[in-house]
Amino acid sequence: MKINKTNAARLLDKAGITYELIPYEVDESDLSAVHVAASLGENIDQVFKTLILHGDKSGYFVCVVPGEKEVNLKMAAKASGNKNCELIPMKELLPTTGYIRGACSPVGMKKHFPTYIHHTCLDFPYIYVSAGQRGLQIKVAPKELINEVKAEVCTLFDE
């Protein structure tokens, strides 16, 4: 099966980053990272989801967290230099990032936003993030991803 490269994959190629594009079966009724991890047969702690938040001081920013975790808004606000923040409404996702729900990649958004990734990513030789389309994940070394998206490693939920 030929896998068409996404914009996120082309950007990783341009940066000289080693990665794999991994397809999975999409379930339109369940776009969760838990479903993605199950489809890939991978540990849910290695399948990260990309969330877009809006802070009262910084504006838009990105949080990348393990798939079944919920970002702690107070911790995300603190990490990003805001007093408070909230997830953006779904209708703002495509115009803000260029991505749709279930396919939001931390790589290759319409513009670069400050990005924060949960520190457990460093516990693994590789993690998965969306490749920018439903049914396709990028398998990449966390340090490579962190460098490419200029992410700050921090704590984004209570452990």
C-alpha positions in Angstrom: 0.0 0.0 0.0 1.4 3.4 -1.0 1.3 6.0 1.7 1.1 9.5 0.5 3.5 11.9 2.5 1.8 14.5 4.5 3.1 18.1 5.0 4.3 17.1 8.4 6.3 14.2 6.9 7.8 16.4 4.2 8.9 18.9 7.0 10.6 16.1 8.9 12.4 15.0 5.6 13.6 18.5 5.1 15.0 18.6 8.6 16.8 15.3 8.1 14.8 13.6 10.9 14.4 9.8 10.8 10.7 8.7 11.3 8.2 6.1 10.0 4.7 6.8 8.7 2.4 4.2 10.2 -1.1 3.7 8.9 -4.0 2.6 11.0 -7.7 1.9 10.6 -9.8 5.0 11.2 -13.0 4.7 13.2 -15.0 7.9 12.5 -17.0 7.3 15.7 -13.8 7.0 17.8 -11.0 9.4 16.9 -9.3 8.9 20.3 -5.7 8.2 20.8 -6.8 5.2 22.8 -8.3 3.7 19.6 -5.1 4.7 17.7 -2.9 2.9 20.2 -5.1 -0.2 20.1 -5.1 -0.2 16.3 -1.3 0.1 16.3 -0.9 -2.5 19.0 1.2 0.1 21.0 1.4 1.2 24.5 -1.1 4.1 25.0 1.6 6.0 26.9 3.7 6.2 23.7 0.8 7.5 21.5 0.6 11.3 22.0 -2.3 13.6 21.2 -1.9 17.2 20.1 -4.1 19.7 21.8 -4.5 23.4 21.0 -5.1 25.8 23.8 -5.6 29.6 24.1 -4.0 31.4 27.0 -5.0 34.8 28.4 -1.5 36.2 27.8 0.2 34.2 25.1 -2.7 33.4 22.8 -2.6 30.0 21.0 -0.2 27.3 22.2 0.2 23.5 21.7 0.3 20.7 24.3 1.4 17.2 23.4 0.4 14.6 26.0 0.0 10.8 26.2 -3.2 9.6 24.6 -5.3 8.8 27.6 -4.3 11.7 29.8 -6.1 14.9 30.2 -4.1 18.1 30.2 -4.3 20.0 33.5 -5.3 23.5 32.4 -3.6 25.1 35.5 -0.3 23.3 34.7 -0.6 24.2 31.0 -1.2 27.8 31.9 1.8 27.9 34.2 4.1 26.2 31.7 3.1 28.7 29.0 3.3 31.8 31.1 -0.5 32.3 31.3 -2.8 32.9 34.3 -5.4 30.7 32.7 -6.1 28.9 29.4 -8.7 26.7 27.7 -8.9 24.2 24.9 -10.0 26.0 21.7 -13.4 25.3 20.3 -13.5 22.6 17.6 -14.6 25.1 15.0 -11.3 27.1 15.5 -9.1 24.0 15.0 -8.9 24.0 11.1 -8.6 27.7 10.6 -6.0 28.1 13.3 -3.8 25.0 12.6 -4.7 23.7 9.2 -5.6 20.4 10.7 -8.9 18.7 11.6 -9.9 16.8 14.8 -8.3 13.4 14.9 -5.4 14.6 12.6 -3.8 17.5 14.4 0.0 17.1 14.2 2.5 19.1 16.3 4.5 19.4 13.0 3.6 21.7 10.2 0.8 23.8 11.5 -0.2 27.0 9.6 2.2 28.9 11.8 4.5 28.0 14.7 2.9 28.1 18.1 4.7 27.7 21.5 4.7 23.9 22.1 4.9 22.0 25.4 5.3 18.2 25.5 4.8 16.1 28.6 8.1 14.8 30.0 7.2 11.1 29.8 7.9 11.2 26.1 11.6 10.9 27.1 10.9 7.6 28.7 10.6 5.9 25.3 12.9 5.4 22.3 10.1 6.5 20.1 6.6 8.0 20.3 3.7 8.4 17.9 2.0 11.7 16.9 -0.5 12.4 14.2 1.0 12.8 10.7 -1.6 15.4 9.9 -4.3 13.1 8.5 -6.7 10.6 10.0 -5.3 7.1 9.6 -1.6 8.0 9.7 0.8 8.4 12.6 4.4 9.5 12.7 6.7 7.2 14.7 9.6 9.3 15.8 12.3 9.7 18.5 11.0 12.2 21.1 14.2 14.3 21.1 14.0 14.7 17.3 10.4 15.8 17.6 11.2 18.2 20.5 14.0 19.8 18.5 11.9 20.1 15.3 8.9 21.8 16.9 11.0 23.7 19.5 9.0 22.1 22.3 9.5 22.7 26.0 9.5 19.5 28.0 7.4 19.9 31.1 4.7 18.4 33.3 1.2 18.9 31.9 -1.0 16.7 34.2 -1.0 15.3 37.7 0.8 12.0 37.9 
